[in-house]
Amino acid sequence: MLAAIGHEDASWRPGVRGELSLSMLGEALDSAELDPDDPLCVRAVASMGRAAAFTGNAARARVLGEDALRRARALGDQDLIAHALATTLWQGLSPQTAPEFGTRCGAARDWISPGQCRPSWSGCVLPRCIRLHRR
């Protein structure tokens, strides 16, 4: 599971297809048989959401990402919430999603500062998002 999460975290980039990461994460989740609220499961689902976004399947990315974010918030783990929130920011920006993503950036600003960037926070998308929201 950790290897599949690590692969996705290392390989997601605009212009790089997410099919391999999505497949690896799906297989890892299926074989691990974790409780849906296990933090490792939530992290993997969040990563799957971002991987799905890089396959062009925005609908699947949104379903996976929103589910992971909901579960991360229920667990109350700041690092897990940050990972889930950062991965949802790649679901595809559109006029319909822009207000929601702007609100997320504002909410993130309230509980994280740019100096708190951690490698596990998906390339530190959150601090950049926060800086953009403050403008």
PyMOL CGO cylinders between C-alpha atoms (Angstrom):
from pymol import cmd
from pymol.cgo import CYLINDER

trace = [
    CYLINDER, 0.00, 0.00, 0.00, 2.76, 2.45, 0.96, 0.3, 1, 1, 1, 1, 1, 1,
    CYLINDER, 2.76, 2.45, 0.96, 4.62, 1.70, -2.27, 0.3, 1, 1, 1, 1, 1, 1,
    CYLINDER, 4.62, 1.70, -2.27, 1.51, 2.42, -4.35, 0.3, 1, 1, 1, 1, 1, 1,
    CYLINDER, 1.51, 2.42, -4.35, 0.87, 5.67, -2.46, 0.3, 1, 1, 1, 1, 1, 1,
    CYLINDER, 0.87, 5.67, -2.46, 4.53, 6.63, -2.86, 0.3, 1, 1, 1, 1, 1, 1,
    CYLINDER, 4.53, 6.63, -2.86, 4.45, 5.90, -6.59, 0.3, 1, 1, 1, 1, 1, 1,
    CYLINDER, 4.45, 5.90, -6.59, 1.41, 8.11, -7.08, 0.3, 1, 1, 1, 1, 1, 1,
    CYLINDER, 1.41, 8.11, -7.08, 2.89, 10.89, -4.95, 0.3, 1, 1, 1, 1, 1, 1,
    CYLINDER, 2.89, 10.89, -4.95, 6.15, 10.77, -6.90, 0.3, 1, 1, 1, 1, 1, 1,
    CYLINDER, 6.15, 10.77, -6.90, 4.61, 10.55, -10.35, 0.3, 1, 1, 1, 1, 1, 1,
    CYLINDER, 4.61, 10.55, -10.35, 1.60, 12.89, -10.41, 0.3, 1, 1, 1, 1, 1, 1,
    CYLINDER, 1.60, 12.89, -10.41, 2.31, 15.87, -12.60, 0.3, 1, 1, 1, 1, 1, 1,
    CYLINDER, 2.31, 15.87, -12.60, 0.43, 17.73, -15.30, 0.3, 1, 1, 1, 1, 1, 1,
    CYLINDER, 0.43, 17.73, -15.30, 1.05, 15.90, -18.56, 0.3, 1, 1, 1, 1, 1, 1,
    CYLINDER, 1.05, 15.90, -18.56, 1.73, 12.53, -16.88, 0.3, 1, 1, 1, 1, 1, 1,
    CYLINDER, 1.73, 12.53, -16.88, -1.06, 9.97, -17.17, 0.3, 1, 1, 1, 1, 1, 1,
    CYLINDER, -1.06, 9.97, -17.17, -2.35, 8.48, -13.90, 0.3, 1, 1, 1, 1, 1, 1,
    CYLINDER, -2.35, 8.48, -13.90, -3.50, 5.03, -15.08, 0.3, 1, 1, 1, 1, 1, 1,
    CYLINDER, -3.50, 5.03, -15.08, -0.57, 3.10, -13.60, 0.3, 1, 1, 1, 1, 1, 1,
    CYLINDER, -0.57, 3.10, -13.60, -0.88, 4.81, -10.21, 0.3, 1, 1, 1, 1, 1, 1,
    CYLINDER, -0.88, 4.81, -10.21, -4.64, 4.31, -10.20, 0.3, 1, 1, 1, 1, 1, 1,
    CYLINDER, -4.64, 4.31, -10.20, -4.22, 0.62, -10.98, 0.3, 1, 1, 1, 1, 1, 1,
    CYLINDER, -4.22, 0.62, -10.98, -1.51, 0.12, -8.35, 0.3, 1, 1, 1, 1, 1, 1,
    CYLINDER, -1.51, 0.12, -8.35, -3.56, 1.88, -5.68, 0.3, 1, 1, 1, 1, 1, 1,
    CYLINDER, -3.56, 1.88, -5.68, -6.70, -0.08, -6.54, 0.3, 1, 1, 1, 1, 1, 1,
    CYLINDER, -6.70, -0.08, -6.54, -4.86, -3.40, -6.34, 0.3, 1, 1, 1, 1, 1, 1,
    CYLINDER, -4.86, -3.40, -6.34, -3.18, -2.42, -3.07, 0.3, 1, 1, 1, 1, 1, 1,
    CYLINDER, -3.18, -2.42, -3.07, -6.50, -1.41, -1.51, 0.3, 1, 1, 1, 1, 1, 1,
    CYLINDER, -6.50, -1.41, -1.51, -8.19, -4.60, -2.66, 0.3, 1, 1, 1, 1, 1, 1,
    CYLINDER, -8.19, -4.60, -2.66, -5.46, -6.83, -1.27, 0.3, 1, 1, 1, 1, 1, 1,
    CYLINDER, -5.46, -6.83, -1.27, -4.98, -4.93, 2.00, 0.3, 1, 1, 1, 1, 1, 1,
    CYLINDER, -4.98, -4.93, 2.00, -8.62, -5.31, 3.08, 0.3, 1, 1, 1, 1, 1, 1,
    CYLINDER, -8.62, -5.31, 3.08, -8.35, -2.33, 5.42, 0.3, 1, 1, 1, 1, 1, 1,
    CYLINDER, -8.35, -2.33, 5.42, -11.22, -0.79, 7.33, 0.3, 1, 1, 1, 1, 1, 1,
    CYLINDER, -11.22, -0.79, 7.33, -12.53, 2.16, 5.25, 0.3, 1, 1, 1, 1, 1, 1,
    CYLINDER, -12.53, 2.16, 5.25, -11.68, 4.53, 8.11, 0.3, 1, 1, 1, 1, 1, 1,
    CYLINDER, -11.68, 4.53, 8.11, -8.10, 3.30, 8.51, 0.3, 1, 1, 1, 1, 1, 1,
    CYLINDER, -8.10, 3.30, 8.51, -5.87, 6.35, 7.88, 0.3, 1, 1, 1, 1, 1, 1,
    CYLINDER, -5.87, 6.35, 7.88, -3.80, 4.38, 5.36, 0.3, 1, 1, 1, 1, 1, 1,
    CYLINDER, -3.80, 4.38, 5.36, -6.96, 3.51, 3.42, 0.3, 1, 1, 1, 1, 1, 1,
    CYLINDER, -6.96, 3.51, 3.42, -8.10, 7.14, 3.47, 0.3, 1, 1, 1, 1, 1, 1,
    CYLINDER, -8.10, 7.14, 3.47, -4.67, 8.29, 2.23, 0.3, 1, 1, 1, 1, 1, 1,
    CYLINDER, -4.67, 8.29, 2.23, -4.78, 5.72, -0.57, 0.3, 1, 1, 1, 1, 1, 1,
    CYLINDER, -4.78, 5.72, -0.57, -8.29, 6.76, -1.65, 0.3, 1, 1, 1, 1, 1, 1,
    CYLINDER, -8.29, 6.76, -1.65, -7.23, 10.42, -1.69, 0.3, 1, 1, 1, 1, 1, 1,
    CYLINDER, -7.23, 10.42, -1.69, -4.25, 9.49, -3.86, 0.3, 1, 1, 1, 1, 1, 1,
    CYLINDER, -4.25, 9.49, -3.86, -6.56, 7.46, -6.12, 0.3, 1, 1, 1, 1, 1, 1,
    CYLINDER, -6.56, 7.46, -6.12, -8.69, 10.56, -6.58, 0.3, 1, 1, 1, 1, 1, 1,
    CYLINDER, -8.69, 10.56, -6.58, -5.74, 12.57, -7.80, 0.3, 1, 1, 1, 1, 1, 1,
    CYLINDER, -5.74, 12.57, -7.80, -4.56, 9.69, -10.01, 0.3, 1, 1, 1, 1, 1, 1,
    CYLINDER, -4.56, 9.69, -10.01, -8.06, 9.49, -11.51, 0.3, 1, 1, 1, 1, 1, 1,
    CYLINDER, -8.06, 9.49, -11.51, -7.88, 13.22, -12.27, 0.3, 1, 1, 1, 1, 1, 1,
    CYLINDER, -7.88, 13.22, -12.27, -4.75, 12.55, -14.31, 0.3, 1, 1, 1, 1, 1, 1,
    CYLINDER, -4.75, 12.55, -14.31, -6.60, 9.94, -16.37, 0.3, 1, 1, 1, 1, 1, 1,
    CYLINDER, -6.60, 9.94, -16.37, -9.08, 12.58, -17.44, 0.3, 1, 1, 1, 1, 1, 1,
    CYLINDER, -9.08, 12.58, -17.44, -11.89, 11.08, -15.35, 0.3, 1, 1, 1, 1, 1, 1,
    CYLINDER, -11.89, 11.08, -15.35, -12.88, 14.16, -13.35, 0.3, 1, 1, 1, 1, 1, 1,
    CYLINDER, -12.88, 14.16, -13.35, -16.13, 12.58, -12.12, 0.3, 1, 1, 1, 1, 1, 1,
    CYLINDER, -16.13, 12.58, -12.12, -14.33, 9.61, -10.58, 0.3, 1, 1, 1, 1, 1, 1,
    CYLINDER, -14.33, 9.61, -10.58, -11.64, 11.90, -9.19, 0.3, 1, 1, 1, 1, 1, 1,
    CYLINDER, -11.64, 11.90, -9.19, -14.29, 13.98, -7.46, 0.3, 1, 1, 1, 1, 1, 1,
    CYLINDER, -14.29, 13.98, -7.46, -16.10, 10.99, -5.96, 0.3, 1, 1, 1, 1, 1, 1,
    CYLINDER, -16.10, 10.99, -5.96, -12.88, 9.47, -4.60, 0.3, 1, 1, 1, 1, 1, 1,
    CYLINDER, -12.88, 9.47, -4.60, -11.44, 12.78, -3.44, 0.3, 1, 1, 1, 1, 1, 1,
    CYLINDER, -11.44, 12.78, -3.44, -14.57, 13.96, -1.68, 0.3, 1, 1, 1, 1, 1, 1,
    CYLINDER, -14.57, 13.96, -1.68, -14.98, 10.60, 0.06, 0.3, 1, 1, 1, 1, 1, 1,
    CYLINDER, -14.98, 10.60, 0.06, -11.37, 10.67, 1.26, 0.3, 1, 1, 1, 1, 1, 1,
    CYLINDER, -11.37, 10.67, 1.26, -11.67, 14.26, 2.46, 0.3, 1, 1, 1, 1, 1, 1,
    CYLINDER, -11.67, 14.26, 2.46, -14.88, 13.49, 4.36, 0.3, 1, 1, 1, 1, 1, 1,
    CYLINDER, -14.88, 13.49, 4.36, -13.26, 10.49, 6.07, 0.3, 1, 1, 1, 1, 1, 1,
    CYLINDER, -13.26, 10.49, 6.07, -10.04, 12.40, 6.84, 0.3, 1, 1, 1, 1, 1, 1,
    CYLINDER, -10.04, 12.40, 6.84, -12.00, 15.20, 8.47, 0.3, 1, 1, 1, 1, 1, 1,
    CYLINDER, -12.00, 15.20, 8.47, -13.97, 12.66, 10.52, 0.3, 1, 1, 1, 1, 1, 1,
    CYLINDER, -13.97, 12.66, 10.52, -10.68, 11.18, 11.77, 0.3, 1, 1, 1, 1, 1, 1,
    CYLINDER, -10.68, 11.18, 11.77, -9.36, 14.65, 12.64, 0.3, 1, 1, 1, 1, 1, 1,
    CYLINDER, -9.36, 14.65, 12.64, -5.78, 13.89, 11.56, 0.3, 1, 1, 1, 1, 1, 1,
    CYLINDER, -5.78, 13.89, 11.56, -4.26, 17.18, 10.33, 0.3, 1, 1, 1, 1, 1, 1,
    CYLINDER, -4.26, 17.18, 10.33, -1.67, 15.53, 8.08, 0.3, 1, 1, 1, 1, 1, 1,
    CYLINDER, -1.67, 15.53, 8.08, -4.31, 13.26, 6.55, 0.3, 1, 1, 1, 1, 1, 1,
    CYLINDER, -4.31, 13.26, 6.55, -6.72, 16.16, 6.02, 0.3, 1, 1, 1, 1, 1, 1,
    CYLINDER, -6.72, 16.16, 6.02, -3.95, 18.14, 4.34, 0.3, 1, 1, 1, 1, 1, 1,
    CYLINDER, -3.95, 18.14, 4.34, -3.14, 15.23, 2.01, 0.3, 1, 1, 1, 1, 1, 1,
    CYLINDER, -3.14, 15.23, 2.01, -6.79, 14.69, 1.13, 0.3, 1, 1, 1, 1, 1, 1,
    CYLINDER, -6.79, 14.69, 1.13, -7.42, 18.39, 0.64, 0.3, 1, 1, 1, 1, 1, 1,
    CYLINDER, -7.42, 18.39, 0.64, -4.33, 18.83, -1.55, 0.3, 1, 1, 1, 1, 1, 1,
    CYLINDER, -4.33, 18.83, -1.55, -5.26, 15.87, -3.75, 0.3, 1, 1, 1, 1, 1, 1,
    CYLINDER, -5.26, 15.87, -3.75, -8.77, 17.24, -4.33, 0.3, 1, 1, 1, 1, 1, 1,
    CYLINDER, -8.77, 17.24, -4.33, -7.33, 20.41, -5.81, 0.3, 1, 1, 1, 1, 1, 1,
    CYLINDER, -7.33, 20.41, -5.81, -6.45, 18.46, -8.97, 0.3, 1, 1, 1, 1, 1, 1,
    CYLINDER, -6.45, 18.46, -8.97, -10.03, 17.39, -9.75, 0.3, 1, 1, 1, 1, 1, 1,
    CYLINDER, -10.03, 17.39, -9.75, -10.27, 19.99, -12.47, 0.3, 1, 1, 1, 1, 1, 1,
    CYLINDER, -10.27, 19.99, -12.47, -10.95, 23.66, -12.08, 0.3, 1, 1, 1, 1, 1, 1,
    CYLINDER, -10.95, 23.66, -12.08, -14.04, 24.91, -13.83, 0.3, 1, 1, 1, 1, 1, 1,
    CYLINDER, -14.04, 24.91, -13.83, -16.41, 27.83, -13.36, 0.3, 1, 1, 1, 1, 1, 1,
    CYLINDER, -16.41, 27.83, -13.36, -18.63, 25.45, -11.38, 0.3, 1, 1, 1, 1, 1, 1,
    CYLINDER, -18.63, 25.45, -11.38, -15.88, 24.24, -9.00, 0.3, 1, 1, 1, 1, 1, 1,
    CYLINDER, -15.88, 24.24, -9.00, -13.91, 27.49, -8.64, 0.3, 1, 1, 1, 1, 1, 1,
    CYLINDER, -13.91, 27.49, -8.64, -15.99, 28.91, -5.76, 0.3, 1, 1, 1, 1, 1, 1,
    CYLINDER, -15.99, 28.91, -5.76, -15.73, 25.65, -3.81, 0.3, 1, 1, 1, 1, 1, 1,
    CYLINDER, -15.73, 25.65, -3.81, -11.98, 25.37, -4.36, 0.3, 1, 1, 1, 1, 1, 1,
    CYLINDER, -11.98, 25.37, -4.36, -11.58, 29.01, -3.34, 0.3, 1, 1, 1, 1, 1, 1,
    CYLINDER, -11.58, 29.01, -3.34, -13.48, 28.28, -0.14, 0.3, 1, 1, 1, 1, 1, 1,
    CYLINDER, -13.48, 28.28, -0.14, -11.21, 25.27, 0.50, 0.3, 1, 1, 1, 1, 1, 1,
    CYLINDER, -11.21, 25.27, 0.50, -8.16, 27.44, 0.11, 0.3, 1, 1, 1, 1, 1, 1,
    CYLINDER, -8.16, 27.44, 0.11, -9.61, 29.91, 2.59, 0.3, 1, 1, 1, 1, 1, 1,
    CYLINDER, -9.61, 29.91, 2.59, -10.43, 27.17, 5.07, 0.3, 1, 1, 1, 1, 1, 1,
    CYLINDER, -10.43, 27.17, 5.07, -6.94, 25.73, 4.71, 0.3, 1, 1, 1, 1, 1, 1,
    CYLINDER, -6.94, 25.73, 4.71, -5.50, 29.17, 5.47, 0.3, 1, 1, 1, 1, 1, 1,
    CYLINDER, -5.50, 29.17, 5.47, -7.19, 29.04, 8.86, 0.3, 1, 1, 1, 1, 1, 1,
    CYLINDER, -7.19, 29.04, 8.86, -5.37, 25.92, 10.04, 0.3, 1, 1, 1, 1, 1, 1,
    CYLINDER, -5.37, 25.92, 10.04, -2.06, 25.79, 8.16, 0.3, 1, 1, 1, 1, 1, 1,
    CYLINDER, -2.06, 25.79, 8.16, 0.64, 28.29, 7.42, 0.3, 1, 1, 1, 1, 1, 1,
    CYLINDER, 0.64, 28.29, 7.42, 3.07, 28.09, 4.47, 0.3, 1, 1, 1, 1, 1, 1,
    CYLINDER, 3.07, 28.09, 4.47, 5.94, 27.41, 6.89, 0.3, 1, 1, 1, 1, 1, 1,
    CYLINDER, 5.94, 27.41, 6.89, 4.27, 24.15, 7.93, 0.3, 1, 1, 1, 1, 1, 1,
    CYLINDER, 4.27, 24.15, 7.93, 4.77, 22.49, 4.55, 0.3, 1, 1, 1, 1, 1, 1,
    CYLINDER, 4.77, 22.49, 4.55, 5.49, 18.77, 4.91, 0.3, 1, 1, 1, 1, 1, 1,
    CYLINDER, 5.49, 18.77, 4.91, 6.65, 16.46, 2.12, 0.3, 1, 1, 1, 1, 1, 1,
    CYLINDER, 6.65, 16.46, 2.12, 3.55, 14.32, 2.60, 0.3, 1, 1, 1, 1, 1, 1,
    CYLINDER, 3.55, 14.32, 2.60, 1.33, 17.28, 1.69, 0.3, 1, 1, 1, 1, 1, 1,
    CYLINDER, 1.33, 17.28, 1.69, 1.38, 16.47, -1.99, 0.3, 1, 1, 1, 1, 1, 1,
    CYLINDER, 1.38, 16.47, -1.99, 4.08, 18.76, -3.25, 0.3, 1, 1, 1, 1, 1, 1,
    CYLINDER, 4.08, 18.76, -3.25, 2.95, 21.46, -0.86, 0.3, 1, 1, 1, 1, 1, 1,
    CYLINDER, 2.95, 21.46, -0.86, -0.01, 22.55, -2.95, 0.3, 1, 1, 1, 1, 1, 1,
    CYLINDER, -0.01, 22.55, -2.95, -1.71, 23.94, 0.16, 0.3, 1, 1, 1, 1, 1, 1,
    CYLINDER, -1.71, 23.94, 0.16, 0.71, 26.77, 0.97, 0.3, 1, 1, 1, 1, 1, 1,
    CYLINDER, 0.71, 26.77, 0.97, 0.64, 27.90, -2.68, 0.3, 1, 1, 1, 1, 1, 1,
    CYLINDER, 0.64, 27.90, -2.68, -3.14, 27.74, -2.60, 0.3, 1, 1, 1, 1, 1, 1,
    CYLINDER, -3.14, 27.74, -2.60, -3.19, 29.79, 0.60, 0.3, 1, 1, 1, 1, 1, 1,
    CYLINDER, -3.19, 29.79, 0.60, -0.90, 32.45, -0.86, 0.3, 1, 1, 1, 1, 1, 1,
    CYLINDER, -0.90, 32.45, -0.86, -3.12, 32.71, -3.94, 0.3, 1, 1, 1, 1, 1, 1,
    CYLINDER, -3.12, 32.71, -3.94, -6.24, 33.01, -1.77, 0.3, 1, 1, 1, 1, 1, 1,
    CYLINDER, -6.24, 33.01, -1.77, -4.72, 35.84, 0.29, 0.3, 1, 1, 1, 1, 1, 1,
    CYLINDER, -4.72, 35.84, 0.29, -4.24, 38.05, -2.78, 0.3, 1, 1, 1, 1, 1, 1,
]
cmd.load_cgo(trace, "trace")
